[in-house]
Amino acid sequence: MPEKRYTKSNLPEKICAACGRPFAWRKKWERDWDNVKTCSERCKGDLRRKNRPG
């Protein structure tokens, strides 16, 4: 079965849950792409702070 091969011109994209900007697939997210919700560590922290009670 052939692997999914992406070129730079057709990488999958998502919208960041924190900042709302689009971001493209990265090799380091290869195994966990379905669970990636933010474009960066900073946005990940911002999202956590926003969802924190109190």
C-alpha positions, 0 to 999 in steps of 0.5 A: 500500500503506498504511503501518502506523499505530499509536496509543498504545494499540496500539504494539508492545512488546518485553522489554528484554534487559538489565533484563527490563522491557517497552518500547514502539515509538518513532518513532526506532526506526521503521527499525530496530525488528527490531534493537532489543534494549534499552530505553535506552542505559544498558541497552545499556551494561549488556548489553555489560558483562555479555557482555564476556569477563574 
